[in-house]
Amino acid sequence: MLSKNQIKLIKSLTQKKIRQQLGLFIVEGIKGIEEFLNSDFVLENLYTTKPIFDNNEAVIISQNDLKKISSLKNPNTALAVFRIPNATKINEKGLIIALDDVRDPGNLGTIIRLCDWFGVKDLVCSPTTVDCYNPKVVQASMGSLTRVNVSYLDLKDFISSTSSDVFGTFMEGENIYKTQLPENGVVVLGNEANGISEAIKSIVKMKITIPQYGDVNSTESLNVANAAAIVLSEFRRSAIEK
């Protein structure tokens, strides 16, 4: 049985400030936990209702206790607490996705998965972008967070200092399907409601757009995660065809 203090601590990790203070975050579900166990992430605690992990540190708890510490409506067998790793240097030689104030955890989690799928090793986020260790982001990333380096920094400073070509996704820009895209570079995607901020827009030289073929009045814009999928696919296709 878990103590009240243990339950309180684990539940508190749903808050960003507590995660940052303690340097800990939550992973839920068997598949996600196994991904992190097989990575360089350091395990702090592992709780499970069944002895399914080949790990001597696993603590068997009741389903009722799992419900008390889980942030899911339907808890999935196990919950683990891992340590937040130290920041890793960005490798600017590859293709990089940069996010300007993306707020939805599901969107960030999906974008992390997309980066993993398309071989993007570095994801750069503005400080106002949702925390990648938010439980909903971790859940949506499906273990891909173990293979994508997520960095939080001043996006304007990063774009101004990088030697890579910087592309921004806008409603008005050069048709992505007609643009000569490089194998390496930085691609900026913006906030769900407002797009790329004016501060970042002013320093992005290459503006691209995903052309719309439907009724303009009925669809204002693409979901940022959907846009990321199209942009990444097109960059990789362009690299193959060179």
N, C-alpha and C positions, 0 to 999 in steps of 0.2 A: 504493500500500500504506500502511495506517495504521501509525503507530509504536506501540510498546508503551505509551508514555506517553499517547497519544491514546486507545488502547483502554482503558487503566486509568481515565482520567478519565471517559470516557463510561459505563463499567460502574459507576463509583462513584455515578452519579446515580440509581441505584436506591435509594440510602440517603437518607432524609429529611434527616439532618444535613448531608450533603454538598451536597444541593440548596440548603439554606438558606445554607450557607457561601458557595457559589459563585454563588447566584442563577440557577441554570440547571436546566432539566428536559428530558426526552426526549419526542419525538412520533414514533410509528412508523406507517408505512403511507402510501400516496399520498394518499388522501382526507383523512385527518387533517392531514397536513402542508400540503396545499393550503388547508385551512380556516385554519390558523394563518398561512400566508404572506399570505393575503388579509385578515388582521386587523391590529390594532394591536400585536400581539406582535412583539418584535424577534428576528430570526434570528441565531443565533451561528454554527452550522455546519450544513451540509446534505450528507448522504452518500447516494448512490444507485448502484444497479448498472446503471441505464439512463439515458440522457440525456433524461428526460421532463419536466423542470422548466424553465420559462422563467426561469431564474435563473443569473446568471453565477457565483454563489458555490458552486454545486453541485460536489461532488467525486465523481468516478466511482471506485467501489471494487469489489472482487470480491465474489461471493456469500459466499465464505469469510470475508472481513473483516466483512461484514454480520452473519454468524452470531456473530462474536466480540463485537460490540458490542450486539447485540439482546437484549432480555429476553423475546422471544417464542420459542416452540418452533419455529415456522415463520415466519421473518422475511419481511416483505412489501416487497421492492424498495428501500425507502428508510427512513432514520432521520434526524431533524433534532434539533438542540439549540437551544432557545429560551431567552430570558432571562425570569425570573420578574418580572412587572411590580410596580410599587409599589401598595400598597393603595389602593383607591378608596372614596370616601365612599358609604355606604349611602343609597339613596333610599327613605325610609320612606313615601312616598305610595302605593306600589303594594302588590301582594300579595307577601309575603316568606315563604320557607320557612326554618325554623330547625332544625338538626339537633343533637341532644343525644347525643354519644358514639356516632355511627354508625361502625363499625369496618371494615366490608367494602368493599374498593375497588370491586367490581362494583356494589354498592348505591349508593355515592356517584356513580359514573359515570352510572348509570341515572337517578338523581335529577336530576343536572345536565342530562341530555337532556330529562327531563320538564319541568324549569323552562323550558328553551329552547322546547319545544313549546307550553307553556301561557302563554308570554309573561311569565314571572317573571324579572325582571332581577337580583334579589339573593337570594343563598343565604347564610345566616348559620350558621356552624359553631362548635361548642364547640372548645376547644383539643385535646381528646382525640379528636375526629373525625378520621378518616383524611385525610392530606394530599391535596389535590385535584391536586397535581402528581406524585403517585405514578404510575408508568408504567401500572399497571393501571387507575387511575381515568381517566387521559387517554385510554387506549384505549377504555374503555367509554363515555366521554362523546361519542365520535365527532365531535369538533370543536365541540360545544356549549359547551365551556369558553371559547371565544372570545367568546361572547355572554352569558354569565352571570357576574356579579360575585360571586366567592366570598370571604367575609370570615371570619376566625378571630378570635374575641374571647370575653370572659367572657359567657356566655349569660344568666346571672342579672342581670348589670348591664345588658345590652342590653334584656331584657324589662322590667326595673324602670324603665328610663328612657324607653322608647318610649311615644308617645301613641296608637299604634295598638291596636286590639282584638287580644288574644292568645288563640289557640285551641291546645289541646293534644289530641293523639290518645291516647285511653286505652281499655282494655278496657271500662271502665264510664264512661259519659258520655251526653250527649244524642245521640240518633239523628241522624246527619249529614243524612239524607234528610228529616228533619222540622225541621231547624234553619234559621232565617233567617240566611243567611250574607252578610256584607258584601262589597263589591267589593274593598276593601283590608283589610289586616290581616297579622298574623304567625301562621303555623301551625307548631307545634313537633311534630317526630317524634323518637322516642327510639331508644335502643340496641336492636340486633337481639334480644338475649336478655332484657334487663331493662326495656325501655321507657324512658319519661321518668324521670329521676332524681328523688329526693325533694326535692332543693333546688329544682328547676325546677317540680315538681308543686305545691309550696306557694305559688307565685306566679302560676300559671296559673288565671285565674278561669273561663274558658269551656272546659269539657271536652266533647269530642265523641268519638263512637265510630262505627265502621263495623259495623253489625249483622251478626251471624252467622246464616246460615240453614241451615248444615249441622250435623252431629253435634258437639256441644261437646267430647266426649271425644276425638275423633280429630284436631281441629285446634286448637292452642293459640292461634295468632295469625297475622296476615298478615305476609308479608315486608315490610320497611319501604319498599322501593321500590314494591311493589304498592300499599301503603297510600297512598303519596304520589301515585300515579297516580289513585286513586279520589278522594282529597281534592281534588286540583287540578281534576279534572274537575267535581266537584260545586260547588266555589267558582265556576268559570267558568260553569257551567250556571245557577246561581242568579243571577249577575250579568246574564246574557242575558235571563232571565225577568222581571226587575224592570221 
